[in-house]
Amino acid sequence: MATNRDIVSRALANWSAGTGAISDILAPDVRWEIVGNSAVSRTYHGVDDFVTQALRPFDARFRPESPYRPVRVRALYEDPDANTVIAVFDGTGVTVAGTTHDSTVAWFLTFRDGKVADGTAFFDSIAFNEVWKIPPAC
């Protein structure tokens, strides 16, 4: 049986390869908080809310041939007693404006029945907001 750490590791690898998305491991009723003062910092309730309000608009600001994806997993920590995984990774992509967006992201993920029920994300809000200023591709 796969551990929660294995699930996150596989999801990051699939996202990096372009064969999956992080939303693949989210519970339908996930609670996802983006901490800080970015344009999308708030708490999302449900996978649909998170995908439509944050993930899809973010993805639309990147070129299809060079989307934002994880390029290096720095660390994956698991506390099986708390059903929690901490993932720290570097990502990069080229925006539709031709600029490169590099970032380091930290996620704190709590699992329920093999899916992320609660997620908290930390990243560079200033760099993120520069991407968010770019009009999304249609």
PATORVO-757858 format. One record per atom (N, C-alpha, C, CB): residue in one letter; x, y, z. Coordinates in steps of 0.02 Angstrom, whole numbers, plus 50000, padded with zeros to 5 digits. Glycine has a CB too. Layout:
AXYZ;...
// end
This chain:
M500424994050000;M500005000050000;M500445006250000;M499535000050061;A500265011149958;A500655017249953;A500555021550015;A500465021049890;T501095024550038;T501055029250093;T500825036050065;T501735029950130;N500625040450109;N500445047250088;N501035050650055;N500185051350147;R501625049450080;R502235052250051;R502315049749979;R502865050450093;D502195043249969;D502235040349901;D501725043749854;D502105032749904;I501125045049880;I500605048149839;I500835055149817;I499945048649879;V501115059049862;V501355065749845;V501945065349797;V501555069649909;S502405060849811;S502985060049767;S502775058449696;S503455054549794;R502315053749689;R502075051749623;R501695057549589;R501605045549629;A501295061149628;A500915066749599;A501395072249574;A500435069749652;L501915073749612;L502395078849589;L502765076349527;L502905080349646;A502945069949525;A503285067149467;A502835067349405;A503515059949480;N502205065549414;N501725065749358;N501615072849333;N501065062649379;W501545077549379;W501455084549361;W502075086949323;W501335089049424;S502665085349348;S503285087349316;S503335084549245;S503885084949357;A503105078349235;A503135075049170;A502565077149124;A503115067449179;G502085080849150;G501515082949110;G500975077649103;G501755085049043;T501005072649146;T500515067149142;T500005067249198;T500875060449143;G500015072449238;G499535073049293;G499545080049321;G499695068049349;A499085081249366;A499025087749399;A498975086549474;A498405091749372;I499165091549512;I499125090849584;I498405089949607;I499445096849619;S497935092549568;S497235091749586;S497015084449585;S496795095749539;D497405080149553;D497245072949551;D497235069849620;D497755069349508;I497595072749668;I497625069649735;I497215073349787;I498345069149758;L496825078249765;L496425082149812;L495735078949822;L496345089349787;A495515078849885;A494835076649900;A494345081749871;A494735075749977;P493745079549851;P493255084249823;P493095089949871;P492615080549807;D493115088749936;D492955093949985;D493585096950017;D492505091050038;V494145096649982;V494775099250009;V494695106450034;V495325098849955;R495055107850086;R495125114650111;R495845116450095;R494965115350189;W495955121550052;W496625123350031;W496735130650047;W496735121949955;E497245132050087;E497405138950106;E498055141050073;E497455139650183;I498045146750040;I498655149850015;I498815155550063;I498585152349940;V499355154850100;V499545159550152;V499905165550120;V499995156050205;G499825171250150;G500195177050129;G499755182450101;G500705175150078;N500055186450057;N499705192250030;N499705192349954;N500025198650056;S499725186449923;S499695186249850;S498985187649826;S499945179349825;A498925188349761;A498275189649731;A497775183949742;A498355190849657;V498025178049758;V497585172249768;V497605169549840;V497775166649720;S497915173349885;S497945171049954;S497265171349987;S498445175349994;R497025165650006;R496395164850042;R496295157450054;R495785167950001;T495745155650083;T495575148550093;T495055146650041;T495305147350165;Y495195141150006;Y494745138449955;Y494375132449985;Y495145136249890;H493745131849967;H493335126549994;H493095122149937;H492725129350034;G493405116449931;G493245111749878;G493725112149820;G492535112849853;V493825106449787;V494295106149732;V494075110649675;V494365098949708;D493435111049660;D493195115249605;D493365122649618;D492445114349596;D493255125049678;D493415131949696;D494155133249686;D493215133349769;F494575128749710;F495305129649705;F495535129349632;F495655124249745;V495285124549595;V495495123849525;V495265129849483;V495225117349495;T494635131849489;T494375137149446;T494635144149466;T493625137149448;Q494755145249530;Q494945151949553;Q495705152949557;Q494645153249620;A496085147549563;A496815148249571;A497215144449519;A497015145949641;L497115137849514;L497545133849471;L497465135349397;L497405126549483;R496855135249371;R496755136449299;R496985143449278;R496015135549280;P496805148649316;P497045155349297;P497805155949300;P496735160649342;F498125152549347;F498855152549351;F499135149049289;F499095148949415;D498885143149274;D499135139349216;D499045143149151;D498765132549212;A498505147049145;A498365150749084;A498865156349071;A497675153649087;R499285157849119;R499795163049111;R500465160349087;R499885166849176;F500485153849072;F501095150649049;F501015147848979;F501295144949097;R501565147748942;R501565145048875;R501425137548877;R502235146548839;P501015135148831;P500865127948830;P501485123548824;P500395126348773;E501995125948788;E502595121948779;E503075122348839;E502955124148717;S502955126948885;S503385127448944;S502975129549005;S503955132548931;P502485125449024;P502065127249082;P502455126949147;P501455122549085;Y502165130049198;Y502465129549264;Y502405122449289;Y502125134549314;R502985119649309;R503005112849334;R503555112149386;R503105107749277;P503495107349431;P504045105949478;P504655103449439;P503825100649531;V505235105849458;V505855103649426;V506335100349476;V506195109449392;R506215101549540;R506645098549592;R506255098049657;R507295102749601;V506225092049682;V505925091049748;V506485091749799;V505555084049755;R506435096649841;R506955097749892;R506865093049951;R506935104949917;A506235091849970;A506115087650029;A505395085250030;A506275091550094;L505315079150055;L504655076350069;L504695073250139;L504435071050015;Y504305075750184;Y504285073250252;Y503595070450266;Y504475078850303;E503575065050304;E502925062150321;E502885060850396;E502805055650282;D502315062550424;D502135060550492;D501525056050485;D501995066850538;P501635049450483;P501075044950472;P500555045250527;P501335037950467;D500755046750588;D500275047150643;D499785052950634;D500635047950709;A500005058250601;A499575064050589;A499295064150518;A499975070450603;N499445058850479;N499225058750408;N499445064950370;N498465057950403;T500045067350385;T500295073550357;T500935072550317;T500405078650412;V500975076050261;V501575076250219;V501755083550209;V501465072550151;I502395085050214;I502665091650197;I503085090750135;I503085094750257;A502925094650083;A503305094450020;A503595101350008;A502845092349961;V504235101449990;V504575107649971;V504885106349903;V505125109850025;F504705110649854;F504955109449787;F505075116049751;F504465105249747;D505505115749700;D505625121349656;D505245120149592;D506385122249642;G504955125549565;G504595125149502;G504805130649456;G503845125349514;T504675129649392;T504835134749342;T504375134049283;T505575134149320;G504305139449246;G503905139649185;G504025146249150;G503155138549200;V503835146449086;V503905152549047;V503205155349034;V504275151348979;T503105161549053;T502445164649047;T502285166348974;T502405171049090;V501655167848960;V501455169848893;V501785176448873;V500695170448889;A502045180148921;A502405186348907;A503145185048893;A502345191248966;G503365178848900;G504055177048886;G504525177448945;G504315181448833;T504265178849004;T504685179149064;T504695172349098;T504435184649113;T505225170949133;T505285164749170;T505065165849242;T506005161949167;H504655161349267;H504445161649336;H504745155649373;H503665161749343;D505195157049419;D505495151949462;D505245153049533;D506285152249459;S505075147649567;S504845148449635;S504995142149676;S504105150049637;T505025143249741;T505065137749789;T504415137749827;T505685138549837;V504125131849833;V503465131049863;V503515126049921;V502955128649811;A503145127349974;A503085122650030;A502345121150040;A503425125450096;W502185114850042;W501505112650055;W501475108450118;W501225108549995;F500965109550157;F500815105450216;F500155102050201;F500795109850283;L500165095550194;L499585091750169;L499345086650220;L499755088250103;T498715086950237;T498415082050282;T497955077650240;T498025085550340;F498045071150248;F497675066150208;F497085063150245;F498145060750186;R496605061150205;R496035057150229;R495875052250173;R495405061750247;D495905045850187;D495735040650138;D496125041250073;D494995040850124;G496775042750078;G497205042950019;G497165049249977;G497045037349977;K496795054250001;K496735060649965;K496895066450013;K496015061449936;V497115072049984;V497265077950025;V496605081150045;V497715083049986;A496475081250111;A495875084250138;A495995091550159;A495625080250198;D496615093150175;D496785099850198;D497495101450173;D496745100450276;G497565107150140;G498225109250115;G498355116450133;G498275108250040;T498975117750148;T499205124550161;T499825125750119;T499345125750237;A499825131050080;A500375132550034;A500715139050051;A500115132749962;F501385138950046;F501795144850056;F502235145649994;F502225144250121;F502285151849969;F502725153349913;F502865160849912;F502425150949845;D503295163049867;D503485170049861;D502905173949830;D504135170849818;S502535177549871;S501955181349847;S502145186849798;S501585184349906;I502715189949807;I502915195449762;I503045192649692;I503555198949789;A503415187249687;A503545184249621;A502895181649590;A504055178449627;F502465178749631;F501825176249606;F501405181949578;F501435172649662;N501375187549614;N500965193149591;N501215196049525;N500965198649643;E501865195449511;E502115197649446;E501825193249391;E502895197249444;V501765186849402;V501455182349353;V500715184049347;V501545174849374;W500385185449402;W499665186649401;W499495193049363;W499395187149472;K499975197749356;K499855203949318;K499825202549243;K500405208949333;I500095196949221;I500105195249150;I499415192849130;I500655189749135;P499125195649077;P498465193249055;P498515185849035;P498195197548997;P498025181949055;P498035174849037;P497915173748963;P497515171049077;A498175168348937;A498035166448868;A497315164148863;A498525160848843;C497025164948807;C496315162848798;C496245155348794;C496025165948735;
// end
